[in-house]
């Protein structure tokens, strides 16, 4: 207000006023100087406009934009995980081209990881759900061992690169979990990759 008084520049500010209902609402205060013939300011004329709905919309837009940015950053990271086993399987195909069993194993790895990547790309193509906070987790009964094996398959290239020993301490009985297969594989694979990165080489990593 003081700079406007000193310079005659338009005064504009957003702030909150307490409404008669007791709710605090955002308002826009604006004031323009009225001048006499010599150009001197003789008074100020102003308005106070309720912009509460607009402010809430702007806040929601910022939150949606932040969710989208966080989602895209996460997805860019997650898309890297299946690339390692795919690359390893491709190398096996090149080296073990005459070994039918090896070829079948490599083919199965590539098929599983491409399917995993396809699910992630589907999420990427539907970013509109993220901006509206509508991403939903699938809910289905899953074999926990299949989830763990999928995560190990993604983390194995890094585990082997750093010469780690992976120890599985899991019950022999079949176990089920209800959840989203893609997300569960992501979560466990990330844990294993982080363990591989930050465990000194030739270490032991236990999955319990």
CORQUILIN-V910542 format. One line per field, one symbol per residue. phi: phi as a letter, one per 30 degrees, with the letter a starting at -180 (. if undefined). Layout:
phi = ???
//
This chain:
phi = .dedddcidecbacacbddddjddbdbccbbbdccdddjddcaccbbbcdbedddddddddddddddddddddddeddddeddddddddddddddceccddddddddddddddddddddddedddcdedddcicdcddbbdbddddddddddeddeeddddchdcccccbedddbbbclceddddedddddddddddcceeiccbccc
//
